[in-house]
Amino acid sequence: MFIPVFFLSLLVFGGAEKQEENPWEWSLEKVISMVGKVRAGKNLTPSSWPEGAKVAVGLSFDFDAETNALRDKIISPGLFSQGEYSARVAIPSILALLDQYRIPASFFVPAVSAILHEEEINAIMAKERHEIGMHGWIHERNSLLSEEEERELMQKSYNTLKKMTGKAPVGIRTPSWDFSLSTLKIIRELGLLYDSSLMADDRPYEILEDGQPTGVVELPVEWLLDDYPYFGFSRYASIRPHIAPLDVLSIWSAEFDKAYQEETLFILTMHPKIIGHRSRIAMLEKLIQHILSYEKVWFATHEDIARFLKKNIE
C-alpha cells in the first residue's frame, strides 16, 4: 500500500521513531520545541554582491539518474532508461549550454549516481568552473531513517564524492528536500558550509538550531523554481502535470526580475532528465539570455555564493 511521505513524516521524530501521542495531543511546549528545532535566522543578503552585482544567480542541477527508482525498489528498465538519458544526453547538452555562455553551476549528485556515471562526473569537473555537492547516497528519504542510518549514508556520500572528485563537498541539497530533525546536526558534524533544501525565505539566511545560530548558510529553494512540478510525469500517478516550456519561462523570468529588483538571490533547481529535453533546454537558454539582458548579474556556484555570504556571519 502506498502511504504519502507527508503522512509518514508525521510518524517520525529525529528519525524513524514512532510517536506514542498524536500531534493534536502534544503540549504547547512540545509543539514549540518541534517547530523551533530548525528555523531561519539572520538574513544574509549583502549590501553589495561581488563586482557591484545587483543579484546572485545560482543555477543548479540535481543529477539523480536512476536513483529515484532504485530508492523505491523499482527495478524497471523503462525508468532506468530515463536515468540513463540524463547521463547520455542531458548532461552533455547542459554542459554545452553553460560553456556557450561561460556560466558556472552546481550539480548535486547522489553518490550512487556518481558511481554509475563516473564519466559524466569527470566531464563536469573538467570544466573547472562547476561544483559537485551532496545529494544523498541513493536519493533516500531522510525523515524515514533513524539518526544513525542517516549519518551513515551522509558520511558515505561525503567520502564517495571526495574520493571521486578529489575535493571534499562543502554543501548539500537533501534528496527531495527532505530534512529530518537530525539532518542539521549531521551537516554540522560534517563541517559543511551550506545547505540548499529549506524554504523559509527567498533570501539567503543563517540556519538556527534550537534558536541558536549555527554558522550554516542556507540558499533556499522553492517548488516554483524547480522543473519537476511543471514537467514531472509518472504513468501511474493520477495527476500528470504538463505545462508549455514558455509558460515556465514566464514564471522563472518573473521570479528573477523580482530578485533583481530586491538585489538578492535567484536559485533555480533543475534535473537533467527533465530539463535536458530539447524544448526545455531551449527554454533554459532563453532564460539565460533574459538574465544576461540585465546589467550587473553575478552567476556563481552555490559554494561561491555561500563563501561570500559567510562573511556576513563572521
Residue pairs with C-beta under 8 A, 6 or more apart in sequence:
5 141
5 143
5 144
5 176
5 178
8 143
8 144
9 143
9 144
10 19
10 23
11 18
11 19
12 18
12 143
12 144
12 180
12 181
13 19
13 34
13 181
14 147
14 180
14 181
14 182
15 145
15 146
15 147
15 148
15 149
15 150
15 180
15 181
15 182
16 144
16 145
16 146
16 149
17 146
23 31
26 34
34 181
36 210
36 211
37 181
37 209
37 210
38 179
38 181
38 183
38 184
38 198
38 207
38 208
38 209
39 200
39 207
39 208
39 211
40 198
40 200
40 201
40 205
40 206
40 207
40 208
40 218
41 205
41 206
41 207
41 208
41 213
41 214
42 205
42 206
42 213
42 312
42 313
43 201
43 203
43 204
43 205
44 203
44 204
44 205
44 206
44 217
44 309
44 312
44 313
45 203
45 204
45 262
45 263
45 264
45 265
46 308
46 309
46 311
46 312
49 55
49 56
49 263
49 298
49 308
50 298
50 300
50 308
51 296
51 298
52 296
53 296
53 297
53 298
54 260
54 263
54 294
54 295
54 296
54 297
55 256
55 259
55 260
55 263
55 264
55 265
55 266
55 294
55 296
55 297
55 298
56 264
56 265
56 266
56 298
56 300
56 305
56 308
57 256
57 266
57 268
57 291
57 297
57 298
57 299
57 300
58 105
58 106
58 219
58 265
58 266
58 267
58 268
58 299
58 300
58 301
58 302
58 305
59 98
59 103
59 105
59 106
59 268
59 270
59 299
60 105
60 106
60 107
60 108
60 173
60 196
60 267
60 268
60 269
60 270
60 302
61 94
61 105
61 106
61 107
61 108
61 270
61 271
61 272
61 275
62 107
62 108
62 109
62 135
62 173
62 269
62 270
62 271
63 86
63 87
63 91
63 107
63 108
63 109
63 110
63 113
63 114
63 117
63 120
63 135
63 271
63 272
64 83
64 86
64 110
64 113
64 135
64 139
64 175
64 271
64 273
65 83
65 84
65 86
65 87
65 110
65 113
65 116
65 117
65 272
65 273
66 79
66 80
66 83
66 84
66 112
66 113
66 116
67 83
67 110
67 112
67 113
67 136
67 138
67 139
67 175
68 79
68 83
68 139
69 75
69 76
69 79
69 80
69 83
70 112
70 138
70 139
71 138
71 139
71 140
71 141
71 175
82 273
83 113
83 273
85 273
85 276
86 271
86 272
86 273
86 276
87 116
87 117
87 119
87 120
87 272
89 276
90 272
90 273
90 275
90 276
90 277
90 281
91 117
91 120
91 123
91 124
91 272
91 276
92 123
93 276
93 281
94 105
94 272
94 275
94 276
94 281
95 123
95 124
95 127
97 281
97 284
97 285
97 288
98 104
98 105
98 127
98 129
98 130
99 127
101 288
101 292
102 129
103 288
103 299
104 129
104 130
104 131
104 299
104 300
104 301
104 304
105 130
105 131
105 301
106 130
106 131
106 132
106 133
106 171
106 196
106 301
106 302
106 303
107 124
107 130
107 131
107 132
107 133
108 132
108 133
108 134
108 135
108 172
108 173
108 196
109 121
109 132
109 133
109 134
109 135
109 161
110 135
110 136
110 137
110 138
110 139
110 157
110 175
111 136
111 137
111 138
111 156
111 157
111 160
111 161
112 137
112 138
112 139
113 135
113 139
114 121
114 132
114 160
114 161
114 164
115 160
115 164
118 164
121 132
121 164
121 165
124 130
124 132
125 132
125 165
125 166
129 301
130 301
131 171
131 301
131 302
131 303
131 304
132 161
132 165
132 167
132 169
133 169
133 170
133 171
133 172
133 173
133 196
133 302
133 303
134 154
134 157
134 158
134 161
134 169
134 171
134 172
134 173
134 192
135 157
135 172
135 173
135 174
135 175
136 142
136 153
136 154
136 157
136 174
136 175
137 153
137 154
137 156
137 157
138 153
139 175
139 176
140 153
140 175
141 175
141 176
141 178
142 150
142 174
142 175
142 178
142 179
142 180
142 182
142 183
143 178
143 179
143 180
145 153
145 180
147 180
147 182
147 185
147 186
150 180
150 182
150 183
150 186
151 182
151 186
151 189
154 172
154 186
154 187
154 190
155 190
158 168
158 169
158 190
161 168
161 169
162 168
162 169
169 192
170 192
170 193
170 194
170 303
170 306
171 192
171 193
171 194
171 195
171 196
171 219
171 302
171 303
171 306
172 187
172 192
172 194
172 195
172 196
172 197
173 195
173 196
173 197
173 221
173 269
174 183
174 195
174 197
177 197
177 198
177 199
177 221
178 197
179 197
179 198
183 197
184 195
184 207
184 209
184 214
184 216
185 209
187 195
187 216
188 209
188 214
188 216
192 216
193 216
193 217
193 303
193 306
193 307
193 310
194 216
194 217
194 218
194 219
194 302
194 303
194 306
195 207
195 216
195 217
195 218
195 219
196 218
196 219
196 220
196 221
196 267
196 302
197 221
198 207
198 218
198 220
198 221
199 220
199 221
199 222
200 218
200 220
201 218
201 220
202 220
202 222
202 259
202 262
202 264
202 265
203 220
203 262
203 264
203 265
204 217
204 218
204 219
204 220
204 264
204 265
204 305
204 306
204 309
205 217
205 218
205 220
206 213
206 214
206 215
206 216
206 217
206 218
206 313
207 214
207 216
207 217
207 218
208 214
213 313
215 310
215 313
217 306
217 309
217 310
217 313
219 265
219 267
219 302
219 305
219 306
220 265
220 267
221 267
221 269
222 267
223 229
224 251
224 255
225 252
225 255
225 266
225 267
225 268
225 269
226 269
226 270
227 248
227 269
227 270
227 271
227 274
227 275
227 280
228 271
228 274
229 241
230 241
230 243
230 247
230 248
231 241
231 242
231 243
231 248
231 274
231 275
231 280
232 241
232 274
233 240
233 241
233 242
234 240
245 279
245 280
245 282
245 283
246 283
248 283
249 283
249 286
249 287
249 290
252 268
252 287
253 287
253 290
255 266
256 266
256 287
256 290
256 291
259 265
259 266
260 266
260 294
260 297
265 305
266 291
267 302
270 284
274 280
275 281
275 284
291 297
291 299
300 308
